């Protein structure tokens, strides 16, 4: 028998694709009509998914906002910076505070030693701080934090100046009475006028304002207090005012980016300080070399716990909502059994019936998820002080994906049951 080759009709493929999309569109339209016809039942069914998505996305959004806020705060401590202090950043369960309490405070002479001898440091800074200091100008006054720093402080931490300038070396070395004040200090003491060149009183001494900092706003974890309510003065002046009897300070050292892990810098600091303090080889360090990354790592662990808690609470709520969706879908299949039989007798394929009910389930869960995301968006307008809540695109997509997945998982069984019905038995059902 000769082989007959039939010519391929190129029009069949586009027509088949159009037919598939038309069936999908009809399935979506049918599902939407089914949900609208039972509005109360639909609303009750999507509540579980709404609560679940709201719990998960709200926790994720708050955690992201906290991380962003704290990251910005820790960024003010500088990158590639280590701090020589008395107390270590140790967040383990066993914290021998009594041992750390006996350690001596870092001294200015040790700062000078490190500043002169360190080879792996870009900058070495001595700094101290005292909170609750009254700053006066005429009849205006406020309580602020006064920080004393050495000249290279702006290499360790960002000091944005809105008006005026930073210190010059002579002002710091000779401990002159000059100050850089925060924006809130300037607005309070010098309303409706410039603070540049004006005088303020700190602990009874007159200081000339040489700079006003840019407005930053307070963070959740603001190390050193609100930057807008701070006054920076030369460290020598600060020591004369507050630390003349028992001077103590924090030494900040900035390393080079090429020093991976700042290992060379830390080793050099340890060697110099141990020799300075005459520590024997078997003795422990009497000082701590702290990194901001340790604090960030500890806070990250807390955020991980919060994230797991959000998944647990939200997952339980979505599980309840998923069972509600499955229950409603089984009821819907039962109510429309006769219609399913008629559709099949008219030539509807099994996958068409499957898609109708599966789309209905997904649409139900998706509407619930979008309502939950909308509630999180409304929450972002709440005034939570320094915490700025922002709903990210990633969290929106996560909510949409999770709610759609819930619709598929809990809707596939009722949809498969409807698709496998015998058309004759379905038409005869009442």
N, C-alpha and C positions, 0 to 999 in steps of 0.2 A: 504493500500500500504506500503510495507516494506521500512524503512528508509535506504537509500544507503549512506554510508560514503565513500567519495572519499579520497584516500590517498593524503597527502600534498606533493607537489613536492618542496623540499627545493631549487631546482635550480631556481625556478621562481623569488624569491625575489632578489637574486644577479643580475639576468638578467634585472629585472625591474629597479633596481638602476642604472645599467650600461646604460640602455636606457635613463633614465632621464638625467644622466650626459652627455651622447652623444648629446642629444637634446640641453642641455644648451651650450655645446661647439660649436655646429653648429650655435646656435643663436648668440653667441659672435663672431664667425668667419664671419657670414653673416653681423652682425652690423659693424664690422671693415671694411669689404670690401665696405659696403655702404658709410661709412665715407671717405674712401680713394678715392672712385670714384667721390666724390664731394668735393675736397680738399679746393677750394676757399670758397665755401658755409660753410663748416665745420669750417674753420678758422674764418670767420666773425661771426659765431654763438657763438663760445667759447670766444670771446673777452670780452663780458659782464661778464661772469663767472670769467674769468681771472682777470679782474680789481677788481671785488668784493672780491674774495678770497685774492688777493694781499693786498687790503685795510685792510681787517680784520686781516689777519695774520701778516701784517707789523706792525699794531698798537699794537697787542698783543705781538709781539716779542720785540718791542721797550719798551713797558711798563714793560715787564718782565725784560729786561736788565736794565732799570732805577731802578726798585725795587731792583734788586740784587746789583747794584752799591751803591744805597743809604743805603740799609741794611748793607752792609759791612762798609760804612762810619759811620753810627750810631752805629755799633758794636764797633767802636773804642772809643765811649764814655763810654762803659762799660755796664754791665748788673746789675740789682738791684742797680742802682745808681741814686741818686737825686742830683740836683745842687741848691745851695742857691745863688741867684743872686738878683740884683735890678729889672731887667725887667722880667716879666713872659712870658712863651711860650703860649700866648693867641692869637689864630688865628680867633676869632669871628669877626663879622662885627664891633662891637663897641669896640674900643681899647682906653681907657682913658689915653693916653700917658702923658698928663700933670700931672696926679696924680702920675704916676710911676716916672716921672722925679724928683719929689720932695723927693723921697725916698733916704735915705743914702746908700752909697755903703757898702757892707760887709767889715769888718775890720779883720786884723790879730788877734786881741784880741778875736774876736768872733770865729775865727777858733780854737784858743787855748781852748776856753771855750767848744766848741763842741767836740774837740779831747779828752779833759779830762773828760767830764761829760756824753757823750752819752754811753748808755749801749747796744743799739740795732744796733751798727755799727761795721762792720769789719774794715773799714778804713776811715779816715777823711783826706782830702787833701786840701791844699790851693794852688791855682795856678793863675798866671797872664800871659798875653801875650802882645807883642808889635810887630807889623809888620813893614816891610820896614826898618829894621836895617841892616846897612852895616857890613858885616863880612870880615875882611881882613887877608891876610897872604902874606907878601912880596908885590909883584906887582899884585897878584891875589885878587879879591874881588867879592862879590855878595851880593844882597839884600835878606834877609831871615827873618823869624819870630823867635823871641826869646821868649821862654816860661820859666817862673820860676815856679818850683814845689817843694813841700815838699817830704819827703822820700817815703811815701806810694803811690806815683803817679802810680807806676807800678802795684799796686793792683786795681786801678780804670780803667786804660787804658793799653792796651797791648803795651809794649815797646820792640820790638824785636831787639836784638843787634847782628849785623853781626861780629863785631870785637871789642874787649875790654870788658867792663863791665858796670854795672849800678852803681849808686851812693852808697856809704856806709853812714851810719847815721852820722858819724863825719863830713863828707864833707858838708852835708846839714845843720846840726846844727851850724857849725862854718862859714857857708856862704863862702866856699872856691871858688876860681876862677877855677872851673873845668866845662867841658861841654861835652855833648853827641850831636854829629852833625849828620844830615841826610846824606844819600848817595850822593845826588847831591852836597851838601856843600863840602863833602870830595873829590868828583871827581873834583870839580872846584878849590878848594884851594890846593889840594895835588895831582896833576895829576901824574900818574905813580909811586906813592909811598904811603906808609902807613901813615895815619894821627895819629896813636897812639903815644902818648907822645909828639906830636908836639904842637905848640902854635898858637892861632889865636887871633885877636884883635876884641873885641866887645865894641863899644862905648868908644874906647880909652884904654880899659883895656885888659890885657893879660890873656888869659884862656888856660888851658892845656886840650887837648882832651883826654878823658878817654874811649870813646866809639863811635862807628859808627853804626848807625841804618841800618837795612835791607832795601833794596829798595822796596817800596810799590807802588808807582805811585799815581797820583792825581785822586780823585773821582769827580763825578758830583757835589755832595754837600759835599765838604770837610770842615768840621768844624775845624777851626784853621789853614787853609791853607794847602798847599802841605806838607805832612809829610817828604818828601825827602829834602825839603828846610827849615828845621827847626833846631833850636839849643835849647837844653834843659839845663838849668842851675839851681842851687839851688835857692829857692825862696828868701832867705835872700839876696843873691847877686843881684838878679833881682830887689828887692825893693830898694836897695841902688843905682842902676843904673838909674831906671826909675820912681819909686814911692816914693822917699824920702820925697816929700812935702805933697802929699795927697795919701797915700797908699790905693789901692783898689784891690780887688781880687774876684775870684769865689771860693766858698767852695763846694767841691764834697764829698759826703758821700755814702759809699757802705754799703748796708744792708745785712741781712741774707736771704737766700732763704726760710727759715721757716716763715719769716715775710710776710704773704700773702698781696700783694698790698703795701708793705712797710708802712702800716698804723701806726704801732707802732713807726717806725723810724721817720716818718713825724710828728706825734704827739709830740714826744720827742723834735725834733728840734724846732717846733713852741713854745713849752713851755719854752725852754731855751732862745730862741732869744727874745721872747716877754718880758720875765722878764729882760733880759739884756738891752733892749731898753726902759724899763719902760712904756710899752703900757698898757693902761687901758682896761678893759674887753670889753667896747663898741667900742674901736678903731679897725680899720682894721690892718691887718698885714702890716708892712712897709718893707717887703721882699717877695721874690717869691721862692717857692720850685718847681723847674722844673724837669720834666722827659723827656728823649729822646723819650719815647713812644708817647708823645703829638705831637711832630714834625712828627713822623712816621705816626700817625693817620691822621694828616692834609694832608701829602703828599699822603697817601692812598686814601683820598677823591678826590684829583686831578686826580689820576690814574683811579679811577672809572669813572669820567667824560670822560676821554680820551677813556676808553674802550667802553662806551656807544656811543660816537661819532664814533668810528671805526665800531661798529655794524651798526649804522645808515647809514654811507656813504657806507660801503661795502654791506649792505642789499639792499640799493637802486640800486646799480650797479648790484647785483645778480638778483634782480627782473627784471630789464631790460634784463639781459642775459637769465633769465628763460623764459621770453616771447619770446625771439628770438629763444630759443631751441624749445619751443612749436610750433612756427610758422614753423620752418624748419621741424619738425616731421610731421606736418599736410601735408606739401608739399611732404615729402617723402612717406607718406601713399598714397597720391593721385597718385604719379608717379608709385608706385608699386602695385596698385590695381589689375592689371591683374595677377601679380606674386602671390599675396595672394590667388586669386581664384584658380590658378593651384595647389598651395601647399595644399589648403583645399581639392580639388578634389582628391588629391593623399593620403589623410588620415591625414593630419596635424591637430592636435588638436588646439582648441582656445588658450590654454595657451602657445603653442609653438609660435604662431603668436604674442601673447602678449609679450612674453619674447624677441622675436627678436627686436621689436621696443623699448621696455623698456630698453633693454641692450644698444641699440644704443643711446638712450637719456642719460642714465647714463654714458656711455663711453664718449660721447661728453662733458658732464659737468665735468667729472673726468679729462679729458685731459686739459680742461680749468683751473681747479683747480690746477693741478700739475704744469702747466706753471706759475700760480700765485705764488705758493709755491717756484718754482725755482727762480723767480725774487726776492723774499724775501731772499732766500739763497745767491744770488749774492750780495744783499745789505749788507749782513753781512761782506763782504770783504772790504766795504768802510771804509776809515779812518775817524772816527768821534771823534778823540781826545781820551779822557778818557772813552768814552762810548764804551764798548765792546758788540756788538750785536751778540747774539747767538740764532739760530733757534732751539727751543726745539722739542723733539719728540712729546710732547703733542700738540703743535701748528700744527705740520705736520699732526697728526691724526685728529685734529679738521678741518683742511682745507679739507682733504680727505672726512670726514664724511659730512661736509656741502655741498660740491660740489656734492657728490653722492645723497644727499637728494634733492638738486635742480633738478637733473636729474630725480629722481623718481616722484617728485611732478608735474613737468611740462611735463613729458613724459607719464604719466599714461593715460591721456585722449586720445591722438592720438593712443597709443598702444591698448587701449580698443576698440576704433573705428575700428581699423584694425582687431582685433580678432573677432568682432561681425558681420563682413561682410558675406553676403550670397555668397557662392562659385560660383553659377551660374551667379548672377548679376556681381560679380567681374570679372569673365572670359570674359563676354561680354563687359565690359567697355573698353574704348580706352584712 
